[in-house]
Amino acid sequence: MSFRRDIRTIPNLITLTRIGLVIAGAVLFFSGWKGVAIVLGVVAGLSDYADGMVARRTGQVTRLGEIFDQFSDLCFESLVLLFVVSEGFLPVLCLYIYLVREFWVMAIRRYMAGERMNIPSTIWGKLKSNFILWGMLPTFLSLLGALPALEPYLGHLGRFGICLGLLFGYISGWKYTRVFIAGYGQTRVD
């Protein structure tokens, strides 16, 4: 396993590009270029599917890719929630609920990694990311007033998707916590 080799794989380059798109989208959103930021967000969201598909089909699944993917999801989801909270679309409590879960999962994964054990992703974690990220699309279309004939339903759909994602996040967090408790204090595998 080599960092230089792994960082140059096509899936990891796609993930790094996604991180760049998320950062650029955040800058553009808060600079008043909301429409362009949303387009970048959609492209970044679609790239999340592309990197995993390419990694599996080409046999280029790496631990570095898993780390980049988790980091990218954290950045993307956090910024999406920051955007919608800053626009008054959702209460700030939603951002706090999300961040508490993410900090907890990051802490227990860090502990388990230090013990050379892994907490693998679950379908619940994937559902969390998908509902938050796909909830972004109707949310931002609503915030932009892009489809006024579909209001208020478009806004409700966005809120529902994001809130369902938060619920799935806590289900996955509970499952990860159970793995952590089961592995806590076990002897390291060297």
PyMOL commands that place a pseudoatom at each C-alpha (Angstrom):
pseudoatom trace, name=CA, resn=MET, resi=1, chain=A, elem=C, hetatm=0, pos=[0.000, 0.000, 0.000]
pseudoatom trace, name=CA, resn=SER, resi=2, chain=A, elem=C, hetatm=0, pos=[1.510, 3.297, -1.117]
pseudoatom trace, name=CA, resn=PHE, resi=3, chain=A, elem=C, hetatm=0, pos=[0.064, 6.774, -0.566]
pseudoatom trace, name=CA, resn=ARG, resi=4, chain=A, elem=C, hetatm=0, pos=[1.557, 8.036, -3.843]
pseudoatom trace, name=CA, resn=ARG, resi=5, chain=A, elem=C, hetatm=0, pos=[0.066, 5.158, -5.818]
pseudoatom trace, name=CA, resn=ASP, resi=6, chain=A, elem=C, hetatm=0, pos=[-3.319, 5.253, -4.091]
pseudoatom trace, name=CA, resn=ILE, resi=7, chain=A, elem=C, hetatm=0, pos=[-3.819, 9.015, -4.398]
pseudoatom trace, name=CA, resn=ARG, resi=8, chain=A, elem=C, hetatm=0, pos=[-3.334, 8.780, -8.186]
pseudoatom trace, name=CA, resn=THR, resi=9, chain=A, elem=C, hetatm=0, pos=[-6.070, 6.220, -8.795]
pseudoatom trace, name=CA, resn=ILE, resi=10, chain=A, elem=C, hetatm=0, pos=[-8.940, 7.486, -10.909]
pseudoatom trace, name=CA, resn=PRO, resi=11, chain=A, elem=C, hetatm=0, pos=[-11.549, 6.979, -8.136]
pseudoatom trace, name=CA, resn=ASN, resi=12, chain=A, elem=C, hetatm=0, pos=[-9.461, 8.954, -5.644]
pseudoatom trace, name=CA, resn=LEU, resi=13, chain=A, elem=C, hetatm=0, pos=[-8.879, 11.724, -8.180]
pseudoatom trace, name=CA, resn=ILE, resi=14, chain=A, elem=C, hetatm=0, pos=[-12.660, 11.886, -8.712]
pseudoatom trace, name=CA, resn=THR, resi=15, chain=A, elem=C, hetatm=0, pos=[-13.162, 12.155, -4.938]
pseudoatom trace, name=CA, resn=LEU, resi=16, chain=A, elem=C, hetatm=0, pos=[-10.534, 14.893, -4.632]
pseudoatom trace, name=CA, resn=THR, resi=17, chain=A, elem=C, hetatm=0, pos=[-12.271, 16.750, -7.457]
pseudoatom trace, name=CA, resn=ARG, resi=18, chain=A, elem=C, hetatm=0, pos=[-15.560, 16.407, -5.548]
pseudoatom trace, name=CA, resn=ILE, resi=19, chain=A, elem=C, hetatm=0, pos=[-13.954, 17.981, -2.482]
pseudoatom trace, name=CA, resn=GLY, resi=20, chain=A, elem=C, hetatm=0, pos=[-12.742, 20.864, -4.672]
pseudoatom trace, name=CA, resn=LEU, resi=21, chain=A, elem=C, hetatm=0, pos=[-16.217, 21.286, -6.179]
pseudoatom trace, name=CA, resn=VAL, resi=22, chain=A, elem=C, hetatm=0, pos=[-17.780, 21.384, -2.719]
pseudoatom trace, name=CA, resn=ILE, resi=23, chain=A, elem=C, hetatm=0, pos=[-15.358, 24.064, -1.541]
pseudoatom trace, name=CA, resn=ALA, resi=24, chain=A, elem=C, hetatm=0, pos=[-15.831, 26.099, -4.733]
pseudoatom trace, name=CA, resn=GLY, resi=25, chain=A, elem=C, hetatm=0, pos=[-19.607, 25.720, -4.405]
pseudoatom trace, name=CA, resn=ALA, resi=26, chain=A, elem=C, hetatm=0, pos=[-19.495, 26.999, -0.817]
pseudoatom trace, name=CA, resn=VAL, resi=27, chain=A, elem=C, hetatm=0, pos=[-17.474, 30.047, -1.811]
pseudoatom trace, name=CA, resn=LEU, resi=28, chain=A, elem=C, hetatm=0, pos=[-19.810, 30.784, -4.728]
pseudoatom trace, name=CA, resn=PHE, resi=29, chain=A, elem=C, hetatm=0, pos=[-22.953, 30.254, -2.643]
pseudoatom trace, name=CA, resn=PHE, resi=30, chain=A, elem=C, hetatm=0, pos=[-21.896, 32.707, 0.027]
pseudoatom trace, name=CA, resn=SER, resi=31, chain=A, elem=C, hetatm=0, pos=[-20.678, 35.139, -2.650]
pseudoatom trace, name=CA, resn=GLY, resi=32, chain=A, elem=C, hetatm=0, pos=[-24.162, 35.359, -4.109]
pseudoatom trace, name=CA, resn=TRP, resi=33, chain=A, elem=C, hetatm=0, pos=[-23.678, 32.946, -7.023]
pseudoatom trace, name=CA, resn=LYS, resi=34, chain=A, elem=C, hetatm=0, pos=[-26.240, 30.506, -5.663]
pseudoatom trace, name=CA, resn=GLY, resi=35, chain=A, elem=C, hetatm=0, pos=[-27.333, 29.046, -9.001]
pseudoatom trace, name=CA, resn=VAL, resi=36, chain=A, elem=C, hetatm=0, pos=[-23.769, 28.221, -10.059]
pseudoatom trace, name=CA, resn=ALA, resi=37, chain=A, elem=C, hetatm=0, pos=[-23.068, 26.814, -6.596]
pseudoatom trace, name=CA, resn=ILE, resi=38, chain=A, elem=C, hetatm=0, pos=[-26.065, 24.503, -6.866]
pseudoatom trace, name=CA, resn=VAL, resi=39, chain=A, elem=C, hetatm=0, pos=[-24.937, 23.229, -10.269]
pseudoatom trace, name=CA, resn=LEU, resi=40, chain=A, elem=C, hetatm=0, pos=[-21.502, 22.468, -8.803]
pseudoatom trace, name=CA, resn=GLY, resi=41, chain=A, elem=C, hetatm=0, pos=[-23.230, 20.729, -5.899]
pseudoatom trace, name=CA, resn=VAL, resi=42, chain=A, elem=C, hetatm=0, pos=[-25.225, 18.510, -8.223]
pseudoatom trace, name=CA, resn=VAL, resi=43, chain=A, elem=C, hetatm=0, pos=[-22.079, 17.615, -10.200]
pseudoatom trace, name=CA, resn=ALA, resi=44, chain=A, elem=C, hetatm=0, pos=[-20.253, 16.890, -6.940]
pseudoatom trace, name=CA, resn=GLY, resi=45, chain=A, elem=C, hetatm=0, pos=[-23.144, 14.727, -5.758]
pseudoatom trace, name=CA, resn=LEU, resi=46, chain=A, elem=C, hetatm=0, pos=[-23.148, 12.709, -8.964]
pseudoatom trace, name=CA, resn=SER, resi=47, chain=A, elem=C, hetatm=0, pos=[-19.394, 12.212, -8.719]
pseudoatom trace, name=CA, resn=ASP, resi=48, chain=A, elem=C, hetatm=0, pos=[-19.997, 10.451, -5.390]
pseudoatom trace, name=CA, resn=TYR, resi=49, chain=A, elem=C, hetatm=0, pos=[-21.580, 7.609, -7.348]
pseudoatom trace, name=CA, resn=ALA, resi=50, chain=A, elem=C, hetatm=0, pos=[-18.929, 7.674, -10.052]
pseudoatom trace, name=CA, resn=ASP, resi=51, chain=A, elem=C, hetatm=0, pos=[-15.901, 7.197, -7.792]
pseudoatom trace, name=CA, resn=GLY, resi=52, chain=A, elem=C, hetatm=0, pos=[-17.341, 4.162, -6.025]
pseudoatom trace, name=CA, resn=MET, resi=53, chain=A, elem=C, hetatm=0, pos=[-18.491, 2.564, -9.256]
pseudoatom trace, name=CA, resn=VAL, resi=54, chain=A, elem=C, hetatm=0, pos=[-15.112, 3.094, -10.937]
pseudoatom trace, name=CA, resn=ALA, resi=55, chain=A, elem=C, hetatm=0, pos=[-13.252, 1.833, -7.855]
pseudoatom trace, name=CA, resn=ARG, resi=56, chain=A, elem=C, hetatm=0, pos=[-15.224, -1.412, -7.734]
pseudoatom trace, name=CA, resn=ARG, resi=57, chain=A, elem=C, hetatm=0, pos=[-15.161, -2.060, -11.491]
pseudoatom trace, name=CA, resn=THR, resi=58, chain=A, elem=C, hetatm=0, pos=[-11.428, -1.438, -11.812]
pseudoatom trace, name=CA, resn=GLY, resi=59, chain=A, elem=C, hetatm=0, pos=[-10.408, -3.092, -8.544]
pseudoatom trace, name=CA, resn=GLN, resi=60, chain=A, elem=C, hetatm=0, pos=[-9.030, 0.222, -7.255]
pseudoatom trace, name=CA, resn=VAL, resi=61, chain=A, elem=C, hetatm=0, pos=[-10.787, 0.201, -3.879]
pseudoatom trace, name=CA, resn=THR, resi=62, chain=A, elem=C, hetatm=0, pos=[-8.313, 1.629, -1.342]
pseudoatom trace, name=CA, resn=ARG, resi=63, chain=A, elem=C, hetatm=0, pos=[-8.390, 2.544, 2.320]
pseudoatom trace, name=CA, resn=LEU, resi=64, chain=A, elem=C, hetatm=0, pos=[-7.339, 6.062, 1.285]
pseudoatom trace, name=CA, resn=GLY, resi=65, chain=A, elem=C, hetatm=0, pos=[-10.393, 6.202, -0.983]
pseudoatom trace, name=CA, resn=GLU, resi=66, chain=A, elem=C, hetatm=0, pos=[-12.650, 5.230, 1.913]
pseudoatom trace, name=CA, resn=ILE, resi=67, chain=A, elem=C, hetatm=0, pos=[-11.136, 8.005, 4.031]
pseudoatom trace, name=CA, resn=PHE, resi=68, chain=A, elem=C, hetatm=0, pos=[-11.445, 10.575, 1.235]
pseudoatom trace, name=CA, resn=ASP, resi=69, chain=A, elem=C, hetatm=0, pos=[-15.037, 9.499, 0.575]
pseudoatom trace, name=CA, resn=GLN, resi=70, chain=A, elem=C, hetatm=0, pos=[-16.035, 9.845, 4.230]
pseudoatom trace, name=CA, resn=PHE, resi=71, chain=A, elem=C, hetatm=0, pos=[-14.322, 13.241, 4.438]
pseudoatom trace, name=CA, resn=SER, resi=72, chain=A, elem=C, hetatm=0, pos=[-15.990, 14.389, 1.221]
pseudoatom trace, name=CA, resn=ASP, resi=73, chain=A, elem=C, hetatm=0, pos=[-19.416, 13.299, 2.471]
pseudoatom trace, name=CA, resn=LEU, resi=74, chain=A, elem=C, hetatm=0, pos=[-18.836, 15.121, 5.760]
pseudoatom trace, name=CA, resn=CYS, resi=75, chain=A, elem=C, hetatm=0, pos=[-17.845, 18.339, 3.968]
pseudoatom trace, name=CA, resn=PHE, resi=76, chain=A, elem=C, hetatm=0, pos=[-20.697, 18.142, 1.500]
pseudoatom trace, name=CA, resn=GLU, resi=77, chain=A, elem=C, hetatm=0, pos=[-23.409, 17.316, 4.017]
pseudoatom trace, name=CA, resn=SER, resi=78, chain=A, elem=C, hetatm=0, pos=[-22.183, 19.900, 6.535]
pseudoatom trace, name=CA, resn=LEU, resi=79, chain=A, elem=C, hetatm=0, pos=[-22.127, 22.647, 3.924]
pseudoatom trace, name=CA, resn=VAL, resi=80, chain=A, elem=C, hetatm=0, pos=[-25.550, 21.700, 2.567]
pseudoatom trace, name=CA, resn=LEU, resi=81, chain=A, elem=C, hetatm=0, pos=[-26.985, 21.942, 6.061]
pseudoatom trace, name=CA, resn=LEU, resi=82, chain=A, elem=C, hetatm=0, pos=[-25.127, 25.190, 6.721]
pseudoatom trace, name=CA, resn=PHE, resi=83, chain=A, elem=C, hetatm=0, pos=[-26.602, 26.650, 3.519]
pseudoatom trace, name=CA, resn=VAL, resi=84, chain=A, elem=C, hetatm=0, pos=[-30.179, 25.693, 4.300]
pseudoatom trace, name=CA, resn=VAL, resi=85, chain=A, elem=C, hetatm=0, pos=[-29.893, 26.845, 7.908]
pseudoatom trace, name=CA, resn=SER, resi=86, chain=A, elem=C, hetatm=0, pos=[-28.354, 30.160, 6.828]
pseudoatom trace, name=CA, resn=GLU, resi=87, chain=A, elem=C, hetatm=0, pos=[-31.291, 30.669, 4.461]
pseudoatom trace, name=CA, resn=GLY, resi=88, chain=A, elem=C, hetatm=0, pos=[-33.821, 29.941, 7.245]
pseudoatom trace, name=CA, resn=PHE, resi=89, chain=A, elem=C, hetatm=0, pos=[-35.076, 26.861, 5.393]
pseudoatom trace, name=CA, resn=LEU, resi=90, chain=A, elem=C, hetatm=0, pos=[-34.416, 24.562, 8.371]
pseudoatom trace, name=CA, resn=PRO, resi=91, chain=A, elem=C, hetatm=0, pos=[-33.832, 25.411, 12.036]
pseudoatom trace, name=CA, resn=VAL, resi=92, chain=A, elem=C, hetatm=0, pos=[-30.234, 25.547, 13.250]
pseudoatom trace, name=CA, resn=LEU, resi=93, chain=A, elem=C, hetatm=0, pos=[-31.053, 22.561, 15.483]
pseudoatom trace, name=CA, resn=CYS, resi=94, chain=A, elem=C, hetatm=0, pos=[-30.844, 20.344, 12.367]
pseudoatom trace, name=CA, resn=LEU, resi=95, chain=A, elem=C, hetatm=0, pos=[-27.214, 21.353, 11.868]
pseudoatom trace, name=CA, resn=TYR, resi=96, chain=A, elem=C, hetatm=0, pos=[-26.437, 20.643, 15.530]
pseudoatom trace, name=CA, resn=ILE, resi=97, chain=A, elem=C, hetatm=0, pos=[-28.150, 17.254, 15.365]
pseudoatom trace, name=CA, resn=TYR, resi=98, chain=A, elem=C, hetatm=0, pos=[-26.072, 16.374, 12.312]
pseudoatom trace, name=CA, resn=LEU, resi=99, chain=A, elem=C, hetatm=0, pos=[-22.764, 17.584, 13.751]
pseudoatom trace, name=CA, resn=VAL, resi=100, chain=A, elem=C, hetatm=0, pos=[-23.168, 15.776, 17.093]
pseudoatom trace, name=CA, resn=ARG, resi=101, chain=A, elem=C, hetatm=0, pos=[-23.682, 12.488, 15.248]
pseudoatom trace, name=CA, resn=GLU, resi=102, chain=A, elem=C, hetatm=0, pos=[-20.737, 13.109, 12.931]
pseudoatom trace, name=CA, resn=PHE, resi=103, chain=A, elem=C, hetatm=0, pos=[-18.351, 14.038, 15.753]
pseudoatom trace, name=CA, resn=TRP, resi=104, chain=A, elem=C, hetatm=0, pos=[-19.380, 10.939, 17.716]
pseudoatom trace, name=CA, resn=VAL, resi=105, chain=A, elem=C, hetatm=0, pos=[-18.931, 8.584, 14.770]
pseudoatom trace, name=CA, resn=MET, resi=106, chain=A, elem=C, hetatm=0, pos=[-15.601, 10.198, 13.913]
pseudoatom trace, name=CA, resn=ALA, resi=107, chain=A, elem=C, hetatm=0, pos=[-14.407, 9.751, 17.504]
pseudoatom trace, name=CA, resn=ILE, resi=108, chain=A, elem=C, hetatm=0, pos=[-15.347, 6.082, 17.772]
pseudoatom trace, name=CA, resn=ARG, resi=109, chain=A, elem=C, hetatm=0, pos=[-13.931, 5.307, 14.327]
pseudoatom trace, name=CA, resn=ARG, resi=110, chain=A, elem=C, hetatm=0, pos=[-10.695, 6.998, 15.347]
pseudoatom trace, name=CA, resn=TYR, resi=111, chain=A, elem=C, hetatm=0, pos=[-10.506, 4.896, 18.506]
pseudoatom trace, name=CA, resn=MET, resi=112, chain=A, elem=C, hetatm=0, pos=[-11.199, 1.692, 16.587]
pseudoatom trace, name=CA, resn=ALA, resi=113, chain=A, elem=C, hetatm=0, pos=[-8.600, 2.563, 13.964]
pseudoatom trace, name=CA, resn=GLY, resi=114, chain=A, elem=C, hetatm=0, pos=[-6.070, 3.104, 16.755]
pseudoatom trace, name=CA, resn=GLU, resi=115, chain=A, elem=C, hetatm=0, pos=[-6.899, -0.402, 17.938]
pseudoatom trace, name=CA, resn=ARG, resi=116, chain=A, elem=C, hetatm=0, pos=[-6.503, -1.640, 14.347]
pseudoatom trace, name=CA, resn=MET, resi=117, chain=A, elem=C, hetatm=0, pos=[-10.172, -2.451, 14.081]
pseudoatom trace, name=CA, resn=ASN, resi=118, chain=A, elem=C, hetatm=0, pos=[-12.666, -1.066, 11.619]
pseudoatom trace, name=CA, resn=ILE, resi=119, chain=A, elem=C, hetatm=0, pos=[-16.241, 0.124, 11.832]
pseudoatom trace, name=CA, resn=PRO, resi=120, chain=A, elem=C, hetatm=0, pos=[-17.496, -0.598, 8.323]
pseudoatom trace, name=CA, resn=SER, resi=121, chain=A, elem=C, hetatm=0, pos=[-20.105, 1.575, 6.679]
pseudoatom trace, name=CA, resn=THR, resi=122, chain=A, elem=C, hetatm=0, pos=[-23.661, 0.287, 6.711]
pseudoatom trace, name=CA, resn=ILE, resi=123, chain=A, elem=C, hetatm=0, pos=[-26.657, 0.720, 4.458]
pseudoatom trace, name=CA, resn=TRP, resi=124, chain=A, elem=C, hetatm=0, pos=[-28.044, 3.155, 7.067]
pseudoatom trace, name=CA, resn=GLY, resi=125, chain=A, elem=C, hetatm=0, pos=[-24.996, 5.401, 6.686]
pseudoatom trace, name=CA, resn=LYS, resi=126, chain=A, elem=C, hetatm=0, pos=[-25.350, 5.301, 2.924]
pseudoatom trace, name=CA, resn=LEU, resi=127, chain=A, elem=C, hetatm=0, pos=[-29.055, 6.132, 3.220]
pseudoatom trace, name=CA, resn=LYS, resi=128, chain=A, elem=C, hetatm=0, pos=[-28.152, 9.062, 5.487]
pseudoatom trace, name=CA, resn=SER, resi=129, chain=A, elem=C, hetatm=0, pos=[-25.819, 10.513, 2.880]
pseudoatom trace, name=CA, resn=ASN, resi=130, chain=A, elem=C, hetatm=0, pos=[-28.150, 9.871, -0.030]
pseudoatom trace, name=CA, resn=PHE, resi=131, chain=A, elem=C, hetatm=0, pos=[-31.229, 11.400, 1.595]
pseudoatom trace, name=CA, resn=ILE, resi=132, chain=A, elem=C, hetatm=0, pos=[-29.358, 14.473, 2.806]
pseudoatom trace, name=CA, resn=LEU, resi=133, chain=A, elem=C, hetatm=0, pos=[-27.657, 14.995, -0.542]
pseudoatom trace, name=CA, resn=TRP, resi=134, chain=A, elem=C, hetatm=0, pos=[-30.682, 14.269, -2.733]
pseudoatom trace, name=CA, resn=GLY, resi=135, chain=A, elem=C, hetatm=0, pos=[-32.844, 16.319, -0.379]
pseudoatom trace, name=CA, resn=MET, resi=136, chain=A, elem=C, hetatm=0, pos=[-30.553, 19.159, -1.365]
pseudoatom trace, name=CA, resn=LEU, resi=137, chain=A, elem=C, hetatm=0, pos=[-31.870, 19.304, -4.928]
pseudoatom trace, name=CA, resn=PRO, resi=138, chain=A, elem=C, hetatm=0, pos=[-35.528, 20.175, -4.205]
pseudoatom trace, name=CA, resn=THR, resi=139, chain=A, elem=C, hetatm=0, pos=[-34.360, 22.320, -1.290]
pseudoatom trace, name=CA, resn=PHE, resi=140, chain=A, elem=C, hetatm=0, pos=[-32.147, 24.507, -3.445]
pseudoatom trace, name=CA, resn=LEU, resi=141, chain=A, elem=C, hetatm=0, pos=[-34.665, 24.635, -6.277]
pseudoatom trace, name=CA, resn=SER, resi=142, chain=A, elem=C, hetatm=0, pos=[-37.160, 25.867, -3.691]
pseudoatom trace, name=CA, resn=LEU, resi=143, chain=A, elem=C, hetatm=0, pos=[-34.729, 28.411, -2.236]
pseudoatom trace, name=CA, resn=LEU, resi=144, chain=A, elem=C, hetatm=0, pos=[-34.007, 29.761, -5.716]
pseudoatom trace, name=CA, resn=GLY, resi=145, chain=A, elem=C, hetatm=0, pos=[-37.713, 29.940, -6.564]
pseudoatom trace, name=CA, resn=ALA, resi=146, chain=A, elem=C, hetatm=0, pos=[-36.869, 27.988, -9.724]
pseudoatom trace, name=CA, resn=LEU, resi=147, chain=A, elem=C, hetatm=0, pos=[-40.202, 26.147, -9.977]
pseudoatom trace, name=CA, resn=PRO, resi=148, chain=A, elem=C, hetatm=0, pos=[-42.822, 28.358, -8.300]
pseudoatom trace, name=CA, resn=ALA, resi=149, chain=A, elem=C, hetatm=0, pos=[-45.711, 26.192, -9.562]
pseudoatom trace, name=CA, resn=LEU, resi=150, chain=A, elem=C, hetatm=0, pos=[-44.387, 23.311, -7.430]
pseudoatom trace, name=CA, resn=GLU, resi=151, chain=A, elem=C, hetatm=0, pos=[-44.273, 25.284, -4.195]
pseudoatom trace, name=CA, resn=PRO, resi=152, chain=A, elem=C, hetatm=0, pos=[-44.684, 24.637, -1.311]
pseudoatom trace, name=CA, resn=TYR, resi=153, chain=A, elem=C, hetatm=0, pos=[-44.379, 20.931, -2.179]
pseudoatom trace, name=CA, resn=LEU, resi=154, chain=A, elem=C, hetatm=0, pos=[-40.839, 21.220, -3.491]
pseudoatom trace, name=CA, resn=GLY, resi=155, chain=A, elem=C, hetatm=0, pos=[-39.718, 22.779, -0.216]
pseudoatom trace, name=CA, resn=HIS, resi=156, chain=A, elem=C, hetatm=0, pos=[-41.535, 20.118, 1.803]
pseudoatom trace, name=CA, resn=LEU, resi=157, chain=A, elem=C, hetatm=0, pos=[-39.875, 17.380, -0.260]
pseudoatom trace, name=CA, resn=GLY, resi=158, chain=A, elem=C, hetatm=0, pos=[-36.439, 18.874, 0.429]
pseudoatom trace, name=CA, resn=ARG, resi=159, chain=A, elem=C, hetatm=0, pos=[-37.089, 19.182, 4.161]
pseudoatom trace, name=CA, resn=PHE, resi=160, chain=A, elem=C, hetatm=0, pos=[-38.467, 15.641, 4.304]
pseudoatom trace, name=CA, resn=GLY, resi=161, chain=A, elem=C, hetatm=0, pos=[-35.423, 14.212, 2.511]
pseudoatom trace, name=CA, resn=ILE, resi=162, chain=A, elem=C, hetatm=0, pos=[-32.921, 16.018, 4.700]
pseudoatom trace, name=CA, resn=CYS, resi=163, chain=A, elem=C, hetatm=0, pos=[-34.756, 15.166, 7.937]
pseudoatom trace, name=CA, resn=LEU, resi=164, chain=A, elem=C, hetatm=0, pos=[-35.091, 11.527, 6.895]
pseudoatom trace, name=CA, resn=GLY, resi=165, chain=A, elem=C, hetatm=0, pos=[-31.346, 11.554, 6.220]
pseudoatom trace, name=CA, resn=LEU, resi=166, chain=A, elem=C, hetatm=0, pos=[-30.754, 12.856, 9.751]
pseudoatom trace, name=CA, resn=LEU, resi=167, chain=A, elem=C, hetatm=0, pos=[-32.889, 10.036, 11.151]
pseudoatom trace, name=CA, resn=PHE, resi=168, chain=A, elem=C, hetatm=0, pos=[-30.964, 7.434, 9.130]
pseudoatom trace, name=CA, resn=GLY, resi=169, chain=A, elem=C, hetatm=0, pos=[-27.771, 9.048, 10.427]
pseudoatom trace, name=CA, resn=TYR, resi=170, chain=A, elem=C, hetatm=0, pos=[-28.769, 8.321, 14.002]
pseudoatom trace, name=CA, resn=ILE, resi=171, chain=A, elem=C, hetatm=0, pos=[-29.769, 4.755, 13.135]
pseudoatom trace, name=CA, resn=SER, resi=172, chain=A, elem=C, hetatm=0, pos=[-26.354, 4.199, 11.559]
pseudoatom trace, name=CA, resn=GLY, resi=173, chain=A, elem=C, hetatm=0, pos=[-24.689, 5.969, 14.489]
pseudoatom trace, name=CA, resn=TRP, resi=174, chain=A, elem=C, hetatm=0, pos=[-26.382, 3.544, 16.869]
pseudoatom trace, name=CA, resn=LYS, resi=175, chain=A, elem=C, hetatm=0, pos=[-25.206, 0.583, 14.778]
pseudoatom trace, name=CA, resn=TYR, resi=176, chain=A, elem=C, hetatm=0, pos=[-21.633, 1.963, 14.713]
pseudoatom trace, name=CA, resn=THR, resi=177, chain=A, elem=C, hetatm=0, pos=[-21.804, 2.491, 18.482]
pseudoatom trace, name=CA, resn=ARG, resi=178, chain=A, elem=C, hetatm=0, pos=[-22.754, -1.158, 18.968]
pseudoatom trace, name=CA, resn=VAL, resi=179, chain=A, elem=C, hetatm=0, pos=[-19.676, -2.235, 16.938]
pseudoatom trace, name=CA, resn=PHE, resi=180, chain=A, elem=C, hetatm=0, pos=[-17.564, 0.146, 19.021]
pseudoatom trace, name=CA, resn=ILE, resi=181, chain=A, elem=C, hetatm=0, pos=[-18.898, -1.263, 22.318]
pseudoatom trace, name=CA, resn=ALA, resi=182, chain=A, elem=C, hetatm=0, pos=[-18.318, -4.838, 21.134]
pseudoatom trace, name=CA, resn=GLY, resi=183, chain=A, elem=C, hetatm=0, pos=[-14.755, -4.003, 20.080]
pseudoatom trace, name=CA, resn=TYR, resi=184, chain=A, elem=C, hetatm=0, pos=[-13.858, -1.752, 22.994]
pseudoatom trace, name=CA, resn=GLY, resi=185, chain=A, elem=C, hetatm=0, pos=[-10.993, -3.170, 25.032]
pseudoatom trace, name=CA, resn=GLN, resi=186, chain=A, elem=C, hetatm=0, pos=[-10.315, -6.093, 22.703]
pseudoatom trace, name=CA, resn=THR, resi=187, chain=A, elem=C, hetatm=0, pos=[-6.707, -7.010, 22.115]
pseudoatom trace, name=CA, resn=ARG, resi=188, chain=A, elem=C, hetatm=0, pos=[-5.090, -5.366, 19.123]
pseudoatom trace, name=CA, resn=VAL, resi=189, chain=A, elem=C, hetatm=0, pos=[-4.535, -7.425, 16.020]
pseudoatom trace, name=CA, resn=ASP, resi=190, chain=A, elem=C, hetatm=0, pos=[-0.846, -6.984, 15.104]
for i in range(1, 190): cmd.bond("trace and resi %d" % i, "trace and resi %d" % (i + 1))
show_as sticks, trace
zoom trace
